[in-house]
Amino acid sequence: MRFFGDIGAMDRLVTIRNTSSPATNDYGEVVSVTNTDVTVNAAYSYAGKDEEGLLEKQTQMRYEYFIIRWGVTVTLESKLVYESSVYDIINIEPIGRQRFNKLKVKMVD
């Protein structure tokens, strides 16, 4: 997917959801979990037609790629929300000297 020269390619709004570690009280109960949501612009594409395409047909998983700018804090424990669907981030690949991150995500139906 080419996106470096096309300013209109990053036209999708996605939300990166980072969840903090839950705290426990003296009784061992979970007392607080906070989400930090950051909305960013992203470029979007489907996964290629290779072995992932076969896996998608067999397991109802949908792999997609999102490219976001570098400065956003994202980890493999983060979630990506796009059009009210929540995706698990399974790979983060830096692109172009800390300009962008390519996120490979999956959604299980």
PyMOL commands that set and color helices and strands:
alter all, ss='L'
color gray80, all
select helices_A, chain A and resi 7-9+51-59
alter helices_A, ss='H'
color red, helices_A
select strands_A, chain A and resi 12-19+23-24+30-32+35-46+61-69+79-82+85-95+100-108
alter strands_A, ss='S'
color yellow, strands_A
deselect
rebuild
show_as cartoon
